[in-house]
């Protein structure tokens, strides 16, 4: 029998998890920026529209994560 994986209770709704999600989401912005740059270089309107929609999703996701951090009562100076 293999050992059962240990789950961190409450990690999903923790500040650390939220910061990790923010980092992951922001990292995805790099890929979208590359996609937009290549689309403009190739004059590919459809790929450019896809990049813009993806960027909007990233911005929305970051805003939701920021709101979650505020709910968690983070004392971080950057959040005000």
Protein Blocks (a to p, Z undefined) as FASTA:
>chain_A
ZZdddddehklmgmklmmmmmmmmmmmmmmmmmmmmmmmmnopaklmmmmmmmmmmmmmm
mmmmmmmmmmnopabfklZZ
